[in-house]
Amino acid sequence: MMRLLSQFKSNQNIDEFLSSMDQDKIDLLMKYIYRGFEQPQEISCSTLLTWHEKVYTYGKAGSIMRVLTDRKRV
């Protein structure tokens, strides 16, 4: 999943990708982003921060809260 995130080169491509996702998929993507922060050797933190910013615009704070309180891990 981390390799897939690093393949997106522009913010416009990220926005197009995220606009087609429902809330559950946004939350799942946020889980993978936080997982990437735990293991930054696979992908750069700057890439993850870019994704986090974009996903946050679609999922808002509720997405972060759902991810942090969910017991299921990815």
N, C-alpha and C positions, 0 to 999 in steps of 0.2 A: 504494500500500500504506500509506503514511503517513497518508493521509486516512482510510483504513479504521480504523487503530489509534486515531485521535483521535475516532472516532464512538462508541466504547464509553464510557459514562458512569459505570458503577459497577464495583467490583471483583467483584461477584457475576456480572455479565455476562461479565467477562473469564474468571473461573474456569469458567463453563459452556462458553465457547468453547474454552478450552484442554483441558478434560477430554475433548473429543471428538477430539483430535488424537493421531496416533501420533508416535513419536520423531523420525522424519525431518521431519515437518512442524513440530515444535517447534524443531528445529535450523534449519530454513529461516526460521522466524519470528524466531529469535534473530539470524540474519544480517541481516534487514531492520531489526531494532532497532539493531544496530551501524552499519548504513548510515545510519540516521536520526541517530545521534550525530555522524556525519561531516558531515551537512548539516542542522543544527538549524533552519534557517529554515522548513522545511515543517511542522514539528510541535514543540511545546515539549519541552524536555528533561525537565520534570517528568512529562509523559505517558510519555515513553520510559522513564524510571526506574521508573514504576509497572508498565509492561509487562515490563521487565527483571526486576523482582522476582517477578512472577507466573510468567513463563516459567521463571525459575530454579528455582522450587519444583517444576516438572514435569520439567525437563531436567537439573537439578543441575549440578555442575561439569563433567561430561562433555560436556554440550551446549556450554558455553563453549569447552572445549578443541577440540571438533570444529569449531566455527565458526572459531576463530582459526587452526587449522592447515589448514583446507580452502583449496585454491588457487582454487576456483571462487568468484567474487564475484557479488553480485546488484546 
